[in-house]
């Protein structure tokens, strides 16, 4: 009986020992599986957030440093004064503004003898081509570039108010007009001086009229063109550096929490690239909307395209660096 009891106890102890030998591994696996699952899920959530916020932080950086900063805004807009489309449009409009006035036609009629009166219209047609050539020289000159920079500096605050949807005295006036217009009428004065230097004094009677009017304006943007984008732009400006800081913290947290950190880095990279492509596609669609609104507002489509491409060129370049 003693031997059997010992054998029974031994078998029982052996059974317990075996059970105890295997169960700790299972218990440990169960205990480690749950935290790993939580870490994986948390890491995935952080990866998605980082993939969204990193491209948005690039947009926020562009909005703060390029658009809301006066010096950088002026430097960004400067190439428009050298853009062929805009220079030719301004030259055409300046020529029409000078020759469409009855003052010039009356002056030419007075100069010509009675028998040459029928030659007024042909002469005006010839004069149109000549003045257009002078206008091109005026708008291609460094003086117009300096005038353009000064006018953009003056209207910068109004442009920011319109883009962000903020209300001020200037932006309230813009809303009534429906657009931000740069008055480049002083260039017409320069054009008249250029014509005087060439011996064409027909436009001198227009000097006092032009000094008191806004005969020649360049529309930077209309309120309808940016109405759909103002909320997003205002959000980027209001949050300022919070988006870039949050993107950095979340990306680092995703790597720190992850079980497989190298794969997590790859996931963030792929996610950032994918969302960047989505943003670039959205910007292309927004460009079409911007141009369509320009046409509806009776603005020149090519000029609107030049403004869009010039203002957003740095943002596009920065986003492409993320790919």
Backbone torsions as a table, in degrees:
resi	resn	phi	psi	omega
1	UNK	NA	-40.8	179.7
2	UNK	-63.1	-41.2	-179.9
3	UNK	-65.5	-44.5	179.6
4	UNK	-63.3	-40.5	180.0
5	UNK	-62.7	-41.0	178.3
6	UNK	-65.0	-42.1	178.7
7	UNK	-62.2	-42.1	179.6
8	UNK	-63.1	-42.7	178.5
9	UNK	-65.3	-38.6	179.3
10	UNK	-64.9	-42.2	178.8
11	UNK	-64.7	-39.4	179.5
12	UNK	-65.7	-44.7	178.6
13	UNK	-63.7	-37.8	178.3
14	UNK	-64.7	-40.6	179.1
15	UNK	-64.4	-42.4	178.4
16	UNK	-64.5	-41.1	-179.3
17	UNK	-62.4	-41.2	179.2
18	UNK	-66.7	-40.7	-178.8
19	UNK	-65.7	-41.8	179.0
20	UNK	-69.7	-27.5	-179.9
21	UNK	-71.4	-30.5	-178.1
22	UNK	-96.9	-34.8	-174.5
23	UNK	-65.0	-36.8	178.3
24	UNK	-59.6	-36.1	179.0
25	UNK	-66.1	-41.5	179.3
26	UNK	-67.8	-42.6	179.0
27	UNK	-62.5	-42.4	179.6
28	UNK	-63.8	-40.5	178.8
29	UNK	-63.3	-41.0	178.3
30	UNK	-65.7	-40.0	-179.3
31	UNK	-66.6	-37.9	-178.6
32	UNK	-81.9	-25.5	-177.5
33	UNK	-66.2	-41.5	-176.9
34	UNK	-65.5	-49.2	176.5
35	UNK	-60.7	-38.6	179.0
36	UNK	-63.2	-39.6	178.4
37	UNK	-64.3	-42.1	178.4
38	UNK	-64.1	-41.8	178.9
39	UNK	-64.1	-40.7	179.1
40	UNK	-63.6	-46.6	-179.3
41	UNK	-64.4	-43.2	178.8
42	UNK	-62.9	-40.9	-179.9
43	UNK	-63.8	-41.5	179.5
44	UNK	-63.3	-42.6	178.2
45	UNK	-60.9	-44.4	-179.9
46	UNK	-67.2	-34.7	177.9
47	UNK	-62.8	-45.2	-179.9
48	UNK	-62.9	-44.7	179.6
49	UNK	-63.3	-42.4	179.1
50	UNK	-64.3	-40.4	179.5
51	UNK	-63.5	-30.6	178.4
52	UNK	-81.1	-41.4	-171.9
53	UNK	-79.0	-29.8	-178.2
54	UNK	-63.5	-49.2	174.9
55	UNK	-63.8	-35.9	177.8
56	UNK	-66.1	-32.2	177.5
57	UNK	-67.3	-31.5	175.2
58	UNK	-65.3	-42.3	176.9
59	UNK	-63.9	-40.5	179.0
60	UNK	-64.1	-42.8	178.6
61	UNK	-61.1	-42.4	178.7
62	UNK	-64.8	-44.2	-178.4
63	UNK	-62.3	-40.3	-176.4
64	UNK	-74.6	-47.4	-171.0
65	UNK	-85.8	-31.3	-174.1
66	UNK	-97.5	-45.7	-172.5
67	UNK	-88.2	-45.8	-175.5
68	UNK	-83.8	-13.2	176.5
69	UNK	-88.4	121.1	-172.4
70	UNK	-61.1	-47.8	-177.7
71	UNK	-62.0	-44.2	-179.5
72	UNK	-70.1	-34.2	177.2
73	UNK	-63.8	-45.3	178.9
74	UNK	-61.4	-42.9	178.7
75	UNK	-65.6	-34.3	179.0
76	UNK	-68.8	-38.6	-178.0
77	UNK	-81.7	-15.0	-174.5
78	UNK	-55.8	-41.2	-178.7
79	UNK	-60.9	-19.9	179.9
80	UNK	-63.5	-30.4	179.0
81	UNK	-71.3	-13.6	178.4
82	UNK	-111.1	3.0	-179.1
83	UNK	-73.6	129.8	-175.2
84	UNK	-60.0	-41.8	-178.6
85	UNK	-61.3	-47.4	-176.8
86	UNK	-69.9	-40.7	179.1
87	UNK	-60.3	-44.6	-179.4
88	UNK	-69.2	-38.3	177.8
89	UNK	-63.7	-43.5	179.2
90	UNK	-66.0	-38.7	178.3
91	UNK	-63.9	-41.3	178.1
92	UNK	-63.3	-46.0	-177.5
93	UNK	-68.9	-36.0	178.1
94	UNK	-66.1	-42.0	179.0
95	UNK	-64.0	-44.4	178.6
96	UNK	-63.9	-38.7	-179.2
97	UNK	-63.5	-35.4	-179.6
98	UNK	-78.6	-42.6	-173.4
99	UNK	-86.2	-17.0	-179.9
100	UNK	-78.8	-11.0	-179.5
101	UNK	-75.4	138.5	177.6
102	UNK	-69.3	-19.1	178.5
103	UNK	-60.8	-44.7	-179.3
104	UNK	-68.3	-42.3	179.4
105	UNK	-63.6	-42.3	178.8
106	UNK	-65.2	-38.7	179.2
107	UNK	-63.6	-42.7	179.5
108	UNK	-67.1	-37.5	178.9
109	UNK	-65.5	-38.0	179.7
110	UNK	-68.2	-34.6	-177.5
111	UNK	-70.8	-40.3	-175.0
112	UNK	-74.2	146.6	174.0
113	UNK	-69.2	165.7	-174.6
114	UNK	-58.9	-39.3	-178.7
115	UNK	-69.5	-20.4	-177.8
116	UNK	-96.1	7.2	-179.5
117	UNK	-57.2	-39.5	179.4
118	UNK	-63.2	-13.5	-178.4
119	UNK	-85.9	2.0	-176.3
120	UNK	-61.5	-50.8	-177.2
121	UNK	-64.7	-46.2	175.3
122	UNK	-58.9	-38.5	179.2
123	UNK	-67.1	-37.7	177.3
124	UNK	-64.1	-36.2	177.7
125	UNK	-65.2	-42.8	177.0
126	UNK	-66.2	-38.7	179.9
127	UNK	-65.9	-32.1	179.0
128	UNK	-59.2	-47.4	179.7
129	UNK	-64.1	-39.0	179.9
130	UNK	-66.1	-46.2	-179.4
131	UNK	-66.0	-35.8	178.4
132	UNK	-61.2	-40.9	177.2
133	UNK	-62.9	-41.2	176.6
134	UNK	-65.2	-39.1	-179.6
135	UNK	-62.9	-39.1	177.4
136	UNK	-59.9	-42.6	179.0
137	UNK	-63.3	-39.2	-179.8
138	UNK	-64.5	-46.2	-176.1
139	UNK	-78.5	-15.3	175.4
140	UNK	-93.4	-3.7	-176.1
141	UNK	-79.4	156.1	175.9
142	UNK	-61.4	-29.0	179.8
143	UNK	-61.9	-39.9	178.3
144	UNK	-68.5	-34.7	175.7
145	UNK	-61.0	-41.7	177.3
146	UNK	-65.8	-41.3	177.0
147	UNK	-62.3	-42.4	180.0
148	UNK	-61.3	-45.2	179.7
149	UNK	-63.3	-41.5	-179.6
150	UNK	-65.5	-39.5	179.9
151	UNK	-69.1	-38.1	177.6
152	UNK	-67.3	-36.6	176.8
153	UNK	-64.1	-37.5	-178.3
154	UNK	-69.7	-34.7	-175.5
155	UNK	-97.0	3.6	-174.1
156	UNK	-59.2	-47.3	-178.2
157	UNK	-59.9	-38.0	179.4
158	UNK	-66.5	-40.9	178.9
159	UNK	-61.6	-43.3	178.9
160	UNK	-63.6	-41.1	178.3
161	UNK	-61.5	-41.3	179.8
162	UNK	-67.6	-42.0	-179.1
163	UNK	-66.9	-34.8	-178.3
164	UNK	-92.1	-7.7	-179.1
165	UNK	78.1	14.1	179.9
166	UNK	-78.7	157.8	-178.1
167	UNK	-113.3	129.2	174.3
168	UNK	-144.7	178.1	179.4
169	UNK	-60.8	-44.3	-178.3
170	UNK	-68.3	-44.4	-178.7
171	UNK	-68.0	-31.3	176.1
172	UNK	-63.6	-40.2	176.4
173	UNK	-65.5	-38.0	179.0
174	UNK	-64.6	-39.8	179.8
175	UNK	-63.0	-34.0	177.3
176	UNK	-66.7	-43.6	179.2
177	UNK	-73.8	-36.1	178.5
178	UNK	97.7	1.8	-178.3
179	UNK	-163.4	159.7	173.5
180	UNK	-95.1	116.5	-174.9
181	UNK	-118.7	129.8	174.6
182	UNK	-93.2	124.3	-179.0
183	UNK	-83.7	105.6	-179.4
184	UNK	-104.5	24.4	177.8
185	UNK	-56.7	-35.2	176.2
186	UNK	-53.7	-25.8	177.0
187	UNK	-66.8	-29.5	176.1
188	UNK	-65.6	-38.1	176.0
189	UNK	-60.9	-41.8	177.3
190	UNK	-64.0	-36.0	178.8
191	UNK	-65.9	-40.2	177.7
192	UNK	-63.9	-40.1	177.5
193	UNK	-63.4	-39.4	178.4
194	UNK	-63.4	-41.0	178.5
195	UNK	-66.9	-38.8	177.5
196	UNK	-60.6	-39.9	-179.8
197	UNK	-64.9	-25.2	178.7
198	UNK	-91.9	1.6	178.7
199	UNK	91.4	6.9	178.7
200	UNK	-98.8	105.0	-175.1
201	UNK	-107.3	15.3	-177.5
202	UNK	-63.8	-26.4	-171.6
203	UNK	-94.1	-1.4	-178.7
204	UNK	-58.0	-36.9	178.0
205	UNK	-62.6	-16.0	-178.6
206	UNK	-82.9	-13.9	-175.3
207	UNK	-56.8	-51.1	179.6
208	UNK	-65.3	-30.1	178.6
209	UNK	-69.7	-44.1	-177.6
210	UNK	-68.8	-30.9	-178.4
211	UNK	-66.7	-19.1	-178.3
212	UNK	-112.6	13.8	-176.2
213	UNK	-135.3	168.8	173.7
214	UNK	-111.9	64.9	-172.2
215	UNK	-68.6	-29.8	-176.2
216	UNK	-129.1	111.5	-179.9
217	UNK	-125.4	151.1	177.6
218	UNK	-118.0	121.1	-178.3
219	UNK	-82.2	116.3	176.8
220	UNK	-75.0	-49.5	-178.7
221	UNK	-161.3	148.1	174.0
222	UNK	-101.8	157.1	-178.3
223	UNK	-64.9	-31.7	179.1
224	UNK	-68.8	-31.7	-178.6
225	UNK	-66.2	-33.7	-174.0
226	UNK	-109.7	5.0	-176.9
227	UNK	-61.7	-33.2	-178.2
228	UNK	-81.2	-13.7	-176.4
229	UNK	-109.8	-8.0	-172.5
230	UNK	-65.7	-36.0	-179.0
231	UNK	-65.0	-45.3	178.1
232	UNK	-63.8	-44.7	-179.5
233	UNK	-63.2	-41.8	179.1
234	UNK	-63.0	-39.5	178.1
235	UNK	-62.7	-43.7	179.3
236	UNK	-62.7	-38.8	-179.3
237	UNK	-72.6	-40.5	-178.2
238	UNK	-67.1	-41.1	-179.3
239	UNK	-73.8	-24.6	178.1
240	UNK	50.8	-116.7	-173.2
241	UNK	-86.9	2.2	-178.4
242	UNK	-66.5	-37.2	-179.5
243	UNK	-66.4	-50.1	177.5
244	UNK	-60.0	-41.3	179.7
245	UNK	-64.8	-44.0	179.0
246	UNK	-63.0	-40.3	179.1
247	UNK	-61.7	-42.5	179.5
248	UNK	-65.9	-45.7	-179.1
249	UNK	-63.3	-44.0	-178.4
250	UNK	-66.8	-40.6	178.9
251	UNK	-63.2	-43.9	178.0
252	UNK	-65.6	-38.0	179.1
253	UNK	-66.5	-36.9	178.8
254	UNK	-62.4	-40.3	178.6
255	UNK	-71.4	-40.9	-178.3
256	UNK	-65.7	-37.8	-177.3
257	UNK	-79.3	-26.1	-171.3
258	UNK	-62.6	149.5	174.2
259	UNK	-78.7	-43.7	178.4
260	UNK	-112.7	97.9	-169.5
261	UNK	-73.3	-35.6	179.0
262	UNK	-65.0	-43.0	177.7
263	UNK	-64.2	-35.9	179.0
264	UNK	-64.3	-41.6	176.0
265	UNK	-60.5	-41.4	178.1
266	UNK	-64.5	-39.7	179.7
267	UNK	-64.6	-40.9	177.9
268	UNK	-62.9	-43.4	-179.5
269	UNK	-61.6	-47.1	179.6
270	UNK	-64.3	-42.1	179.4
271	UNK	-62.8	-42.6	178.3
272	UNK	-62.7	-43.5	178.8
273	UNK	-62.7	-41.7	-179.3
274	UNK	-65.3	-45.1	-178.5
275	UNK	-70.9	-30.3	176.1
276	UNK	-64.2	-41.0	176.4
277	UNK	-62.4	-38.8	177.3
278	UNK	-62.6	-43.1	179.5
279	UNK	-64.3	-42.0	178.9
280	UNK	-64.3	-39.2	176.4
281	UNK	-65.5	-39.4	177.9
282	UNK	-64.9	-37.1	178.0
283	UNK	-66.5	-36.1	177.0
284	UNK	-64.9	-41.2	177.2
285	UNK	-67.3	-38.5	178.5
286	UNK	-64.8	-34.0	177.7
287	UNK	-62.3	-42.9	178.0
288	UNK	-62.0	-41.5	177.7
289	UNK	-62.8	-42.5	179.1
290	UNK	-60.0	-43.7	-178.7
291	UNK	-71.3	-38.2	178.3
292	UNK	-63.9	-39.9	177.2
293	UNK	-66.0	-33.2	177.1
294	UNK	-64.5	-42.0	178.7
295	UNK	-64.4	-41.5	179.0
296	UNK	-64.0	-31.4	179.2
297	UNK	-86.9	9.2	178.8
298	UNK	62.6	37.6	174.9
299	UNK	-102.6	160.5	-180.0
300	UNK	-73.0	126.5	-175.4
301	UNK	-67.8	-42.0	-179.5
302	UNK	-65.1	-37.7	177.6
303	UNK	-66.4	-43.1	177.4
304	UNK	-61.7	-38.9	177.9
305	UNK	-64.4	-39.4	178.3
306	UNK	-64.7	-39.8	178.2
307	UNK	-64.2	-47.5	-179.4
308	UNK	-59.8	-49.8	-176.4
309	UNK	-65.9	-34.8	-179.4
310	UNK	-71.9	-45.8	-177.0
311	UNK	-67.7	-36.7	-173.5
312	UNK	-97.7	5.9	-174.3
313	UNK	-64.1	-38.7	179.4
314	UNK	-68.8	-37.5	178.5
315	UNK	-64.5	-43.8	178.2
316	UNK	-61.4	-42.2	179.4
317	UNK	-63.8	-44.0	-179.9
318	UNK	-63.9	-39.7	179.5
319	UNK	-67.9	-36.7	179.9
320	UNK	-67.9	-25.1	176.5
321	UNK	-66.8	-22.2	179.3
322	UNK	-77.1	-16.9	-178.5
323	UNK	-77.7	NA	NA
